[in-house]
């Protein structure tokens, strides 16, 4: 099958969408499929081109058998609204043009969170007369309204109409959580075209490892009990709550919070931590993808953190699965919902209420004081990771793409039923 995939982010970028698209595509290529990815020159999240790349109108490369076509775009850092919107719109235009120059595919796929990429996917599918599949990584624009990046008004109503149009026009919508599917059904989208394919992790890349002593030394983490947050420091993540929890743990200097990554809130968080004199909070800049297992290796506990907003009851942050594969106990500090249900079913960690610094501090202190509990939770996490593999996700999504290419939506016809992860398979 010839798969044409549009995504604004792709390696060497390391955010969730880039990793998800790349790791699945590697499996598809390995299984004999022809995969072309149309993306931008890597610049996320700082809005600065990665070394060795230029922002050309079109540049091609081969990455592990994946044909990667990079289109010119307006580059902006991952902060603010206006410039980021121009960034999204520019790739919608140039990505469409570049993708339409490629050989006709059997199926066109585009991934969110921002759905202007999905607009490009729909346009390419319409122009090239190929089925369009919308991978739904986030309910957008609802999520940006929730964090205050977009206000109610005419622009929002127009975007919501466009959002619904894309769902209805797609041959198939691949939702990353069951809650996303329920959201679409409540809004009138035909459930027969919605497949649920829950995120996963590449077990060949992530597995329990000895602590990376060089990294540990560089950041002064020897003999520390490290709570690691790895990911975007954005408006959605509410990381001021981590500073508040760290303040409550000043009397336990062995406990360190390590925040790795970048985002719109990072500079403000660093200034706030310095102002409070929080020596137990370490800020590490974004690391190359090849370093991520080493970063996780110095952690004793993985922290998954979001603001206390209803929209986040529906999400399952991908870093949850990476931490599981590394054999780390997990502390989920987010609203009760899809992610907390998975954690409870797997017995892989502790869930605390979102934006409750006292609860977060108590959970961390308890784990730091209980080595046996940490070990048991970590063992359960590693066992659970085998049920959430990227290979399984690649198989289920490929099945959805094949059905869409055959004109059968997300179902294979009468008698189809969801498998254990929620994907609709025959």
C-alpha positions as CSV (number, residue, x, y, z in Angstrom):
1,X,0.0,0.0,0.0
2,X,1.2,3.5,-0.8
3,X,0.7,5.7,2.2
4,X,1.1,9.5,2.1
5,X,1.3,11.0,5.6
6,X,1.1,14.7,6.4
7,X,2.4,15.9,9.8
8,X,3.9,19.2,10.8
9,X,6.3,17.5,13.2
10,X,8.8,14.7,12.4
11,X,12.2,13.6,13.7
12,X,14.7,14.8,14.5
13,X,11.9,16.6,16.5
14,X,11.0,14.6,19.5
15,X,7.4,15.7,20.5
16,X,4.6,13.1,20.7
17,X,3.3,13.5,17.2
18,X,6.8,13.3,15.6
19,X,7.6,10.2,17.5
20,X,4.3,8.5,16.9
21,X,4.3,9.0,13.2
22,X,7.9,8.0,12.7
23,X,7.9,4.8,14.8
24,X,4.7,3.4,13.2
25,X,6.0,4.3,9.7
26,X,9.2,2.3,10.4
27,X,7.0,-0.8,11.0
28,X,5.0,-0.2,7.9
29,X,8.1,0.1,5.8
30,X,9.5,-3.1,7.4
31,X,6.2,-4.8,6.4
32,X,6.6,-3.9,2.8
33,X,4.5,-0.7,2.4
34,X,5.6,2.5,0.6
35,X,5.5,5.4,3.1
36,X,6.0,9.1,2.2
37,X,5.9,11.7,4.9
38,X,5.3,15.4,4.1
39,X,6.5,17.6,6.9
40,X,8.4,20.8,7.7
41,X,12.1,21.5,8.3
42,X,12.6,20.6,11.9
43,X,12.3,23.6,14.3
44,X,10.0,22.6,17.1
45,X,9.6,23.8,19.8
46,X,12.1,26.7,19.8
47,X,11.3,27.9,16.3
48,X,14.9,27.5,15.3
49,X,16.1,25.2,12.5
50,X,18.0,22.1,13.6
51,X,21.6,21.9,12.5
52,X,22.0,20.6,9.0
53,X,18.6,21.7,7.7
54,X,17.4,24.7,5.7
55,X,13.9,26.0,5.2
56,X,13.7,25.3,1.5
57,X,10.6,25.1,-0.6
58,X,11.2,21.4,-1.0
59,X,13.8,19.0,0.2
60,X,13.8,15.2,0.3
61,X,15.6,12.6,2.4
62,X,15.4,8.9,3.3
63,X,14.9,8.1,6.9
64,X,15.0,4.4,7.7
65,X,13.2,3.6,4.5
66,X,10.7,6.4,4.9
67,X,10.6,8.9,2.1
68,X,10.6,12.3,3.9
69,X,9.6,15.5,1.9
70,X,10.1,18.7,3.8
71,X,8.1,21.8,2.7
72,X,9.0,25.4,3.4
73,X,6.9,27.0,6.2
74,X,6.7,30.1,8.3
75,X,8.8,29.2,11.4
76,X,7.7,30.4,14.8
77,X,8.5,29.2,18.4
78,X,5.9,27.2,20.2
79,X,4.4,30.2,22.1
80,X,1.9,32.8,21.5
81,X,-1.1,32.6,19.1
82,X,-0.7,34.8,16.0
83,X,2.8,33.6,14.8
84,X,2.0,30.0,15.6
85,X,-1.2,30.3,13.6
86,X,0.8,31.7,10.6
87,X,3.1,28.7,11.0
88,X,0.1,26.3,10.9
89,X,-1.5,28.0,7.9
90,X,1.8,28.1,6.0
91,X,2.3,24.4,6.2
92,X,-1.3,23.8,5.3
93,X,-0.6,25.6,2.0
94,X,3.0,24.4,1.2
95,X,2.3,20.9,2.5
96,X,-0.7,20.6,0.1
97,X,1.3,21.8,-2.9
98,X,4.3,19.5,-2.1
99,X,2.1,16.5,-1.4
100,X,0.2,16.9,-4.6
101,X,3.4,16.5,-6.6
102,X,4.0,13.1,-5.2
103,X,2.8,9.9,-6.9
104,X,-0.9,9.1,-6.3
105,X,-1.2,7.2,-3.0
106,X,-3.7,4.6,-2.0
107,X,-4.5,6.6,1.2
108,X,-3.8,10.1,2.5
109,X,-3.3,10.5,6.3
110,X,-3.0,13.7,8.3
111,X,-2.5,14.0,12.0
112,X,-3.5,16.6,14.6
113,X,-3.3,18.2,17.3
114,X,-3.7,21.3,15.1
115,X,-6.1,20.5,12.4
116,X,-4.8,22.8,9.7
117,X,-2.6,19.9,8.7
118,X,-5.8,17.8,8.4
119,X,-7.2,20.5,6.1
120,X,-4.1,19.9,3.9
121,X,-4.7,16.1,4.1
122,X,-8.3,16.5,3.0
123,X,-7.3,18.8,0.1
124,X,-4.7,16.4,-1.1
125,X,-7.1,13.5,-0.9
126,X,-9.7,15.4,-2.9
127,X,-7.3,16.6,-5.5
128,X,-5.6,13.2,-5.9
129,X,-8.8,11.2,-5.5
130,X,-7.5,9.2,-2.7
131,X,-9.3,8.3,0.6
132,X,-8.5,10.8,3.5
133,X,-7.9,9.5,7.0
134,X,-7.8,12.0,9.9
135,X,-5.7,10.8,12.9
136,X,-7.2,12.6,15.9
137,X,-4.5,13.3,18.4
138,X,-6.4,16.0,20.3
139,X,-9.8,17.6,20.3
140,X,-8.9,20.9,18.7
141,X,-9.9,23.7,19.0
142,X,-11.6,22.8,22.3
143,X,-8.2,22.1,23.9
144,X,-6.7,25.5,23.0
145,X,-9.9,27.3,24.2
146,X,-9.6,25.4,27.5
147,X,-6.1,26.7,28.1
148,X,-7.0,30.3,27.2
149,X,-5.2,30.5,23.9
150,X,-8.5,31.2,22.0
151,X,-11.6,33.0,23.1
152,X,-15.2,32.4,22.3
153,X,-16.4,34.2,19.2
154,X,-16.9,34.1,15.5
155,X,-13.4,32.7,14.8
156,X,-14.0,29.8,17.2
157,X,-17.4,29.0,15.7
158,X,-15.8,28.9,12.2
159,X,-13.1,26.6,13.4
160,X,-15.6,24.2,15.0
161,X,-17.5,24.1,11.8
162,X,-14.3,23.3,9.9
163,X,-13.5,20.6,12.5
164,X,-16.8,18.9,12.0
165,X,-16.5,19.1,8.2
166,X,-13.1,17.3,8.4
167,X,-14.6,14.5,10.5
168,X,-17.5,14.1,8.2
169,X,-15.4,14.2,5.0
170,X,-12.8,11.7,6.2
171,X,-13.1,8.1,5.0
172,X,-12.0,7.2,8.5
173,X,-11.1,9.0,11.8
174,X,-8.5,7.3,13.9
175,X,-8.9,8.4,17.5
176,X,-6.1,8.0,20.0
177,X,-8.5,7.4,22.9
178,X,-12.0,5.9,23.4
179,X,-13.1,9.3,24.9
180,X,-12.3,11.0,21.6
181,X,-14.5,8.5,19.8
182,X,-17.4,9.2,22.3
183,X,-16.9,12.9,21.8
184,X,-17.3,12.6,18.1
185,X,-20.3,10.4,18.4
186,X,-22.0,12.9,20.7
187,X,-21.5,15.5,18.0
188,X,-23.1,13.4,15.3
189,X,-20.1,11.7,13.6
190,X,-21.0,8.3,12.3
191,X,-19.4,5.7,14.7
192,X,-18.8,3.3,11.8
193,X,-16.0,5.5,10.5
194,X,-14.2,6.0,13.8
195,X,-11.4,3.6,14.8
196,X,-9.8,3.8,18.3
197,X,-6.0,3.1,18.2
198,X,-4.5,3.8,21.6
199,X,-0.9,5.1,21.7
200,X,2.0,2.9,22.3
201,X,5.8,2.7,22.9
202,X,8.7,1.1,20.9
203,X,10.0,-1.6,23.3
204,X,13.2,-1.9,21.2
205,X,14.1,1.7,22.1
206,X,12.8,1.9,25.7
207,X,13.6,-0.6,28.3
208,X,14.9,-0.7,31.9
209,X,18.5,0.6,32.0
210,X,21.3,1.4,34.4
211,X,21.5,5.0,35.3
212,X,23.3,7.2,32.8
213,X,26.2,8.3,35.1
214,X,27.4,11.0,32.7
215,X,24.0,12.6,32.5
216,X,23.5,12.2,36.3
217,X,26.8,13.9,37.0
218,X,26.3,16.7,34.6
219,X,23.0,17.7,36.3
220,X,24.1,17.0,39.9
221,X,21.7,14.1,40.5
222,X,24.0,11.6,42.1
223,X,22.3,10.0,45.1
224,X,19.1,11.9,44.4
225,X,15.6,10.5,44.2
226,X,14.5,11.9,40.8
227,X,11.0,12.7,39.8
228,X,11.2,13.2,36.0
229,X,8.9,15.2,33.9
230,X,9.8,14.9,30.2
231,X,7.9,16.9,27.6
232,X,6.5,20.2,26.7
233,X,6.4,23.0,29.3
234,X,3.2,24.6,27.9
235,X,0.0,26.3,28.9
236,X,-1.8,22.9,29.1
237,X,0.6,21.4,31.6
238,X,0.2,23.5,34.7
239,X,3.8,23.0,35.9
240,X,3.6,25.8,38.5
241,X,1.9,23.1,40.5
242,X,5.3,21.2,40.5
243,X,7.0,24.2,41.9
244,X,4.4,24.4,44.6
245,X,4.9,20.7,45.5
246,X,8.7,21.2,45.4
247,X,8.3,24.0,47.9
248,X,6.5,21.6,50.3
249,X,9.4,19.2,50.0
250,X,12.3,21.5,50.9
251,X,12.8,19.4,54.0
252,X,13.7,16.4,51.9
253,X,16.7,17.6,49.9
254,X,17.3,14.1,48.4
255,X,14.1,14.5,46.3
256,X,14.6,16.4,43.1
257,X,12.2,17.3,40.4
258,X,13.8,17.2,36.9
259,X,11.9,19.0,34.2
260,X,13.2,18.2,30.7
261,X,12.0,20.0,27.6
262,X,10.9,23.3,26.3
263,X,7.7,25.3,25.7
264,X,5.9,28.5,26.1
265,X,6.1,28.4,29.9
266,X,9.7,27.3,30.4
267,X,11.3,30.7,30.9
268,X,8.6,31.8,33.3
269,X,9.0,28.6,35.3
270,X,12.8,29.0,35.6
271,X,12.4,32.5,36.8
272,X,9.8,31.5,39.3
273,X,11.9,28.6,40.6
274,X,14.9,30.9,41.0
275,X,12.9,33.6,42.7
276,X,11.6,31.0,45.2
277,X,15.1,29.5,45.7
278,X,13.9,26.0,44.7
279,X,17.2,24.1,44.5
280,X,15.3,20.9,44.3
281,X,13.9,21.7,40.8
282,X,16.3,21.1,37.9
283,X,15.5,22.4,34.4
284,X,17.1,20.4,31.6
285,X,16.9,21.6,28.0
286,X,15.4,19.4,25.2
287,X,17.5,16.4,24.5
288,X,18.0,14.5,21.2
289,X,15.8,11.5,20.6
290,X,18.7,9.1,21.0
291,X,19.3,10.5,24.5
292,X,15.7,9.9,25.8
293,X,16.3,6.4,27.3
294,X,19.3,7.9,29.1
295,X,17.2,10.7,30.4
296,X,14.6,8.4,31.7
297,X,17.3,6.1,33.2
298,X,18.2,8.7,35.9
299,X,14.6,8.9,37.0
300,X,13.2,7.0,40.0
301,X,9.6,8.1,39.2
302,X,8.0,9.5,36.0
303,X,5.6,12.4,36.4
304,X,2.8,12.9,33.9
305,X,1.2,16.3,34.5
306,X,-1.7,18.4,33.1
307,X,-4.0,21.2,34.2
308,X,-7.3,20.6,35.9
309,X,-9.5,21.0,32.8
310,X,-12.3,18.8,31.7
311,X,-10.9,18.5,28.2
312,X,-7.9,16.6,29.7
313,X,-10.1,13.8,31.0
314,X,-10.0,12.4,27.4
315,X,-6.3,12.3,26.8
316,X,-3.6,9.7,27.4
317,X,-0.2,11.4,27.3
318,X,2.2,9.3,25.3
319,X,5.1,9.8,27.8
320,X,3.0,7.4,30.1
321,X,3.9,4.5,27.9
322,X,7.6,5.5,27.5
323,X,7.9,5.6,31.3
324,X,6.2,2.2,31.6
325,X,8.6,0.6,29.1
326,X,11.5,2.0,31.2
327,X,10.1,0.2,34.2
328,X,9.3,3.4,36.1
329,X,6.5,3.9,38.6
330,X,4.3,6.7,37.4
331,X,2.7,9.6,39.2
332,X,-0.3,10.9,37.2
333,X,-1.2,14.5,38.2
334,X,-4.1,15.2,35.9
335,X,-8.0,15.0,35.9
336,X,-9.5,11.6,36.4
337,X,-10.3,10.0,33.0
338,X,-8.8,7.8,30.3
339,X,-5.2,8.0,31.6
340,X,-6.0,7.3,35.2
341,X,-8.2,4.3,34.2
342,X,-5.3,2.8,32.2
343,X,-2.9,3.4,35.2
344,X,-5.4,1.8,37.6
345,X,-5.9,-1.2,35.4
346,X,-2.2,-1.8,35.0
347,X,-1.4,-1.1,38.6
348,X,1.6,0.9,37.4
349,X,1.6,4.0,39.6
350,X,-0.3,6.6,41.6
351,X,-3.0,9.0,40.5
352,X,-3.3,12.3,42.3
353,X,-5.8,15.2,41.7
354,X,-4.7,17.8,39.1
355,X,-3.2,21.0,40.4
356,X,-3.2,19.8,44.0
357,X,0.4,20.5,45.2
358,X,-0.2,18.9,48.6
359,X,-1.4,15.7,47.1
360,X,1.5,15.6,44.6
361,X,4.1,16.3,47.4
362,X,2.6,13.6,49.6
363,X,2.7,11.0,46.8
364,X,6.3,11.8,45.9
365,X,7.4,11.7,49.6
366,X,5.6,8.3,50.1
367,X,7.4,6.8,47.1
368,X,10.8,8.2,48.1
369,X,10.3,6.6,51.5
370,X,9.2,3.3,50.2
371,X,11.7,1.6,48.0
372,X,9.8,-1.7,47.9
373,X,6.6,0.0,46.6
374,X,8.6,1.8,43.9
375,X,10.1,-1.5,42.8
376,X,6.7,-3.3,42.6
377,X,5.1,-0.4,40.7
378,X,8.0,-0.3,38.3
379,X,7.7,-4.0,37.6
380,X,4.0,-3.7,37.0
381,X,4.7,-0.8,34.6
382,X,7.2,-2.8,32.6
383,X,4.8,-5.7,32.4
384,X,2.0,-3.4,31.2
385,X,4.2,-1.9,28.5
386,X,4.0,-5.1,26.6
387,X,0.3,-4.5,26.2
388,X,0.9,-1.0,24.8
389,X,3.5,-1.5,22.1
390,X,4.1,0.7,19.1
391,X,4.0,-2.4,16.9
392,X,0.5,-3.2,18.1
393,X,-0.5,0.4,17.4
394,X,1.1,0.2,13.9
395,X,-0.8,-3.0,13.1
396,X,-4.2,-1.6,14.2
397,X,-3.7,1.7,12.4
398,X,-2.5,0.0,9.2
399,X,-5.7,-2.1,9.3
400,X,-7.8,1.1,9.5
401,X,-5.9,2.6,6.6
402,X,-6.4,-0.6,4.5
403,X,-10.1,-0.5,5.2
404,X,-10.3,3.2,4.3
405,X,-8.3,2.5,1.1
406,X,-10.8,-0.2,0.3
407,X,-13.7,2.2,0.9
408,X,-14.9,0.5,4.1
409,X,-14.3,3.2,6.7
410,X,-13.2,1.8,10.1
411,X,-15.3,-1.4,9.9
412,X,-14.8,-4.5,7.9
413,X,-18.6,-5.0,7.6
414,X,-21.1,-6.9,9.7
415,X,-19.7,-8.8,12.6
416,X,-16.9,-6.4,13.3
417,X,-16.1,-5.8,17.0
418,X,-13.6,-3.8,19.0
419,X,-10.4,-5.6,20.0
420,X,-9.0,-5.3,23.5
421,X,-7.5,-1.9,22.9
422,X,-10.7,-0.5,21.3
423,X,-9.7,-0.6,17.6
424,X,-12.4,-1.9,15.3
425,X,-11.2,-5.0,13.6
426,X,-12.9,-7.9,11.8
